């Protein structure tokens, strides 16, 4: 038995290629979202005599610093501009049993994440996430 293959003369791959390419480009561009810049602020308050901090900076690198408050309630801030979807990270630890440590991340002036510890010298206090999309 011999089979004959018929070709369709109406549509060909050559005729479809430019249209198919155009459709793929439109779908690809439609899936892209513009990422807006947001002002991120890390805020640390503590009455400990020494606080070890780690935070992700504006370039994405992990920075380590030690705060040594001059007595009383100390406040430390770090602000930068980030894009939506960027990672934010702030972590701290203290050694004094009666001290308090509060960490907060704000995005465009609104509290995004916060955590607090009083008298816990074993665990790190950590807040992290990604800069939210509107």
ABEGO torsion letter per residue (X at the ends): XBBBBBBBAABBAAAAAAAAAAAAAAAAAAABBBBBBBBBBBBBBBABABBBBBBBBAAGBBBBBBBBBAEEBBBBBBBBBBBBGBBBBBBBBBABAABBBBBBBBBGGBBABBBBBBGBAABBBBBBEBBBBX
